[in-house]
Amino acid sequence: MRFTDRQRRRLGTSGRLRVWPATLADPNTGNIAVGVKYKDLSTYASEQGKIAGDKEWQKLLSGLEAIRTVESRSLYGEITPWLGALGRDARFRSR
């Protein structure tokens, strides 16, 4: 992770690398989810342009192919601040 953070700083991007291990995921226990958190969608879009054109970054990603399997690519938006406005039990209700 130090290498990729150094790359992020070199490229001048504000995205923060985040890593989550799957601990209670049945057959997926031991998998690792990796994400990059950006301030907002416009920052994500402009910084992806910087990264996509960088040969050194692309070389890093291609080197990872031997040790990883990408199972999905997703774009998530955080709703945590909204949960408080929905009421105390909103997080626990099923539909």
N, C-alpha and C positions, 0 to 999 in steps of 0.2 A: 504494500500500500504506500510506502514512502515514495517509491518510484513514480506511481501514478499521481500522487499529490504534487511531486516536484514537476511533473509534466503539466499539471493543471496550472501551477503558478507560472511556468514558462510560457504557456499559451495565453495567460492573462484572463482566464475564465473565473467566474465567481462560483461555479457549481461546486458543491461539497460532496465528496464521495461518502456513501453510507453503506454499511455491510450488516446484514442480519442473518444469523445462522438459524436454520429450521430445527427446533429442538423437539417439538411435539407434532410431527407432521406425518405420522405413520410411515409409508414407504419412502417419503421424501425427507425423513429425518437425516440430518447431516448435510443437506443441500445448503447452499449459500445464496441469498438474494443480495444483489448489488444494485445500488441506485445512485443517482447523482441528483442532489436537491438544488434547485434554482429558486431565486427570489420570486420570479413570475414567468408566465408563458412567453412574453416577449423577450426576456433575457435568455431563456432556454433556446428560442428560435435563433437569435443572433449569434449566440455562442456555439451552437451546433454548426453553424457555417464556418466559424474559425477552426473548429476541431476537424471537420470533414476534409478540409483542404490541407491539413498538416501531415506531411509524410512521416515524420517521426512518431506521431500518435498512431497513425495507421499501421506502422511497423509493430508498435507495442501490441495493438489489438490482434494483429495476425499471429503474433507469437503466442498469444493466449489460446489460440484454437487447439493447440495440442493438449492443453490441460483442462479445458472447460467444454461444456455443452450448453448452449443457450437454449433454454426451454420456452421462453417467451420474452416479448418486449412489450412494455406497457407504459402508459402515461397516466399517472395518478394525480388527483387533486385532493388536497387535505380539506376535510370538513370538520375537524375537531372544534374550532371556535364556534361553529353553528350549533353543536349539540347542546350547549348550555341554553341557548335561546329556545330550543325545542321542549325543554322541560326535563326535570330530573330523571324520569324513567324512560325517556325517548331512546336511550341507547340499548335498553333491554327488551323492548317490545318486539315481538315478531309479527310479520304481516300475514 
